[in-house]
Amino acid sequence: MKRALCVVAAAILLALGIAAPASAGGDSSLPPGEITTMAGPCGSSYSHVGHYPINASGRTLAYLDVYWSSSAKRNCLVTNHAGSTYGVSLYTQATIRPSGSSWPKCPSSTGCDAGHFSYYAGPVYTPAGVNMSNRCLDVTGVIDWAQRTLTRIHCG
């Protein structure tokens, strides 16, 4: 229940434009180096480091939100519904991997979550035991028929 409330609060703030993306790039209106302080859906040690829209027909349907934990040395991803898709049950997928690795099997792995969801898919994590400090990240998000894949992002 606590996780669901955090995710719903984060999604509402994102939809209102209050929770802004953070330091490591993405489509950001904040200067580099600023990090959101709200605990996200990945856990308290994770900081929000990327916010990337999934667009189709000139509309933003969802966002890929990337998180980083310096203590766990792992990344996390959530695909959040936005705008007209928020609250609508649609096929939604979040997939994450270290660059150069195989894409994880979906939906039955640590690195992929997929199904018909109304608000988000994830959180999904890079593999345990893989130190992502000096590695690049690949992510994919799907919302209904729209997809966005980003490769070699947030490189250590």
DOKOL-445852 format. One line per 8 residues: number of its first residue (from 1); their letters; for each residue x, y, z of N, C-alpha, C. Coordinates in pm, whole numbers. Layout:
NUM = a = X/Y/Z/X/Y/Z/X/Y/Z | ... $
***
This chain:
1 = mkralcvv = 82/-119/0/0/0/0/87/126/0 | 196/123/80/285/239/87/346/267/-50 | 390/161/-121/448/177/-254/347/238/-350 | 224/189/-344/120/240/-433/94/388/-407 | 90/427/-280/67/567/-248/182/655/-297 | 306/608/-282/422/685/-330/417/701/-482 | 382/593/-550/377/599/-696/265/690/-743 | 149/681/-679/36/767/-717/72/913/-690 $
9 = aaaillal = 133/941/-574/173/1079/-543/274/1130/-645 | 373/1047/-679/473/1088/-778/409/1111/-913 | 317/1025/-952/251/1040/-1083/167/1167/-1087 | 97/1197/-979/17/1319/-975/107/1442/-985 | 216/1442/-909/308/1554/-914/371/1567/-1053 | 405/1454/-1115/459/1459/-1252/356/1516/-1348 | 232/1471/-1335/128/1520/-1425/105/1670/-1409 | 123/1719/-1286/106/1861/-1260/231/1942/-1292 $
17 = giaapasa = 341/1871/-1322/464/1940/-1353/541/1986/-1231 | 507/1930/-1114/573/1971/-990/699/1889/-966 | 691/1757/-984/808/1672/-966/889/1678/-1093 | 1005/1736/-1085/1085/1758/-1205/1191/1653/-1221 | 1238/1632/-1344/1346/1538/-1368/1475/1589/-1308 | 1571/1498/-1301/1693/1533/-1229/1818/1526/-1314 | 1928/1509/-1249/2061/1543/-1297/2112/1480/-1425 | 2087/1355/-1449/2164/1288/-1554/2107/1303/-1693 $
25 = ggdsslpp = 2026/1399/-1716/1982/1423/-1854/1834/1404/-1871 | 1797/1365/-1990/1656/1351/-2021/1600/1484/-2066 | 1471/1489/-2072/1405/1611/-2111/1378/1689/-1982 | 1468/1774/-1945/1465/1836/-1814/1452/1987/-1823 | 1375/2042/-1729/1367/2187/-1718/1452/2235/-1601 | 1515/2143/-1529/1603/2180/-1418/1746/2188/-1466 | 1825/2274/-1403/1967/2276/-1438/2034/2147/-1395 | 2143/2107/-1464/2214/1985/-1425/2256/1992/-1279 $
33 = geittmag = 2251/1877/-1213/2295/1869/-1075/2182/1872/-974 | 2062/1913/-1013/1952/1913/-919/1885/1777/-920 | 1851/1728/-803/1790/1597/-790/1663/1612/-708 | 1557/1543/-748/1434/1549/-671/1456/1479/-538 | 1388/1526/-435/1410/1471/-302/1299/1377/-258 | 1190/1371/-330/1081/1282/-293/1124/1137/-311 | 1096/1052/-210/1126/910/-223/1042/854/-336 | 1106/786/-427/1037/734/-543/990/592/-526 $
41 = pcgssysh = 939/534/-631/883/400/-625/987/289/-613 | 1114/320/-636/1218/217/-637/1275/189/-498 | 1255/279/-405/1308/264/-271/1375/393/-227 | 1399/403/-98/1449/528/-41/1591/562/-83 | 1670/465/-125/1808/495/-164/1820/540/-310 | 1709/540/-383/1711/573/-526/1677/720/-549 | 1756/784/-635/1732/922/-676/1685/924/-821 | 1595/1015/-851/1541/1030/-986/1645/1097/-1074 $
49 = vghypina = 1688/1030/-1181/1797/1084/-1265/1759/1102/-1412 | 1641/1061/-1453/1603/1078/-1593/1452/1073/-1611 | 1403/1156/-1702/1259/1169/-1726/1241/1188/-1877 | 1195/1084/-1945/1190/1082/-2091/1047/1055/-2139 | 990/1141/-2221/853/1118/-2268/845/1009/-2374 | 733/940/-2374/695/851/-2483/583/925/-2555 | 614/970/-2675/520/1053/-2752/464/977/-2871 | 343/1013/-2909/281/961/-3029/178/1063/-3077 $
57 = sgrtlayl = 177/1089/-3205/82/1183/-3265/83/1318/-3194 | 201/1363/-3156/215/1493/-3093/170/1500/-2947 | 141/1386/-2886/97/1384/-2746/193/1300/-2663 | 211/1338/-2539/288/1257/-2446/193/1159/-2380 | 221/1029/-2399/135/924/-2346/187/867/-2214 | 320/875/-2196/381/819/-2075/522/876/-2061 | 584/845/-1949/723/884/-1925/803/764/-1878 | 927/758/-1924/1025/664/-1870/1096/740/-1758 $
65 = dvywsssa = 1083/693/-1636/1150/756/-1523/1260/664/-1473 | 1384/713/-1479/1503/635/-1443/1552/682/-1307 | 1591/586/-1225/1641/612/-1091/1778/545/-1074 | 1857/597/-979/1990/545/-949/2009/536/-797 | 2069/426/-753/2106/411/-612/2256/397/-603 | 2322/496/-542/2467/489/-527/2506/383/-424 | 2418/350/-331/2451/246/-234/2432/106/-291 | 2328/85/-370/2303/-47/-430/2379/-64/-562 $
73 = krnclvtn = 2426/47/-621/2495/46/-751/2408/-14/-860 | 2277/18/-852/2179/-33/-948/2093/81/-998 | 2034/59/-1116/1935/150/-1172/1799/86/-1163 | 1698/170/-1174/1559/128/-1168/1482/208/-1272 | 1375/150/-1323/1292/215/-1425/1144/195/-1393 | 1066/300/-1416/920/293/-1409/867/362/-1534 | 771/299/-1602/699/363/-1712/568/413/-1656 | 553/546/-1649/435/610/-1590/340/662/-1697 $
81 = hagstygv = 213/626/-1684/111/683/-1772/105/834/-1751 | 68/907/-1856/56/1052/-1847/-58/1100/-1936 | -109/1217/-1903/-212/1279/-1987/-333/1189/-2005 | -374/1169/-2129/-497/1095/-2159/-488/947/-2126 | -368/892/-2103/-356/750/-2071/-360/725/-1920 | -347/832/-1841/-344/817/-1696/-478/763/-1645 | -473/650/-1576/-593/587/-1523/-664/495/-1620 | -610/481/-1742/-671/396/-1844/-591/266/-1852 $
89 = slytqati = -660/153/-1843/-593/24/-1851/-546/-2/-1994 | -414/2/-2012/-351/-20/-2142/-230/-111/-2125 | -190/-177/-2233/-66/-253/-2226/47/-156/-2194 | 121/-184/-2089/229/-98/-2043/348/-186/-2008 | 466/-142/-2050/587/-222/-2026/702/-132/-1984 | 784/-182/-1892/909/-118/-1851/1017/-225/-1858 | 1124/-198/-1934/1233/-294/-1947/1365/-220/-1933 | 1458/-280/-1857/1587/-219/-1829/1697/-324/-1838 $
97 = rpsgsswp = 1814/-281/-1884/1929/-372/-1890/2059/-292/-1891 | 2169/-354/-1846/2299/-293/-1869/2326/-296/-2020 | 2378/-189/-2076/2408/-187/-2220/2499/-304/-2255 | 2468/-368/-2368/2547/-481/-2414/2495/-615/-2366 | 2405/-615/-2270/2344/-739/-2220/2222/-772/-2304 | 2173/-893/-2289/2049/-933/-2356/1932/-868/-2285 | 1826/-838/-2361/1704/-785/-2299/1646/-895/-2211 | 1597/-860/-2093/1539/-961/-2003/1407/-1015/-2059 $
105 = kcpsstgc = 1376/-1136/-2018/1248/-1197/-2057/1135/-1123/-1988 | 1030/-1100/-2063/920/-1023/-2009/793/-1108/-2003 | 715/-1097/-1903/726/-1009/-1787/788/-1075/-1665 | 845/-1193/-1680/885/-1271/-1562/1032/-1256/-1525 | 1080/-1134/-1507/1218/-1116/-1463/1230/-988/-1384 | 1346/-970/-1321/1374/-849/-1245/1375/-727/-1336 | 1416/-744/-1462/1435/-632/-1552/1317/-598/-1640 | 1205/-666/-1626/1090/-635/-1712/959/-656/-1639 $
113 = daghfsyy = 870/-562/-1658/733/-572/-1607/641/-531/-1720 | 539/-610/-1745/446/-580/-1854/309/-635/-1821 | 209/-567/-1873/72/-611/-1855/-22/-496/-1884 | -149/-517/-1857/-248/-411/-1873/-258/-338/-1740 | -202/-218/-1736/-196/-137/-1616/-259/0/-1643 | -310/63/-1538/-375/193/-1551/-285/310/-1516 | -175/285/-1444/-93/396/-1397/56/381/-1428 | 110/260/-1418/254/243/-1439/289/96/-1455 $
121 = agpvytpa = 406/72/-1512/470/-60/-1513/603/-44/-1441 | 641/-141/-1363/763/-136/-1284/728/-125/-1138 | 824/-97/-1055/963/-70/-1090/1037/-198/-1130 | 1131/-180/-1223/1220/-288/-1265/1364/-242/-1241 | 1452/-338/-1220/1588/-308/-1177/1692/-375/-1266 | 1810/-315/-1272/1923/-384/-1334/1957/-503/-1245 | 2025/-604/-1301/2049/-727/-1224/2129/-703/-1096 | 2090/-773/-990/2165/-769/-864/2305/-824/-891 $
129 = gvnmsnrc = 2402/-764/-828/2539/-810/-844/2612/-747/-961 | 2541/-672/-1045/2604/-602/-1157/2622/-456/-1116 | 2746/-416/-1092/2776/-279/-1051/2759/-187/-1171 | 2661/-99/-1165/2630/-10/-1277/2706/123/-1269 | 2798/136/-1173/2871/262/-1154/2942/309/-1280 | 3002/220/-1355/3078/257/-1475/3021/192/-1600 | 2890/170/-1602/2825/106/-1716/2713/194/-1768 | 2682/176/-1894/2568/245/-1955/2442/160/-1939 $
137 = ldvtgvid = 2331/225/-1961/2201/166/-1937/2118/173/-2065 | 2038/71/-2090/1939/71/-2197/1801/55/-2133 | 1703/129/-2181/1567/119/-2129/1467/120/-2245 | 1356/54/-2223/1245/57/-2318/1116/74/-2240 | 1029/159/-2292/896/175/-2235/793/163/-2346 | 683/97/-2315/574/80/-2410/446/122/-2341 | 364/197/-2413/231/233/-2367/137/213/-2486 | 48/116/-2474/-43/82/-2582/38/47/-2706 $
145 = waqrtltr = 35/126/-2809/108/97/-2933/233/183/-2948 | 258/276/-2858/374/365/-2867/489/308/-2783 | 610/324/-2835/728/270/-2768/843/369/-2778 | 928/368/-2675/1052/446/-2681/1163/360/-2621 | 1275/352/-2695/1393/281/-2647/1509/379/-2645 | 1579/382/-2535/1698/466/-2521/1816/374/-2490 | 1925/391/-2562/2042/308/-2540/2161/393/-2498 | 2248/331/-2422/2372/391/-2375/2348/527/-2307 $
153 = ihcg = 2258/524/-2209/2229/645/-2130/2285/627/-1989 | 2300/736/-1920/2346/740/-1781/2472/656/-1761 | 2568/675/-1848/2694/600/-1842/2779/652/-1725 | 2815/558/-1636/2892/581/-1515/2979/698/-1517 $
***
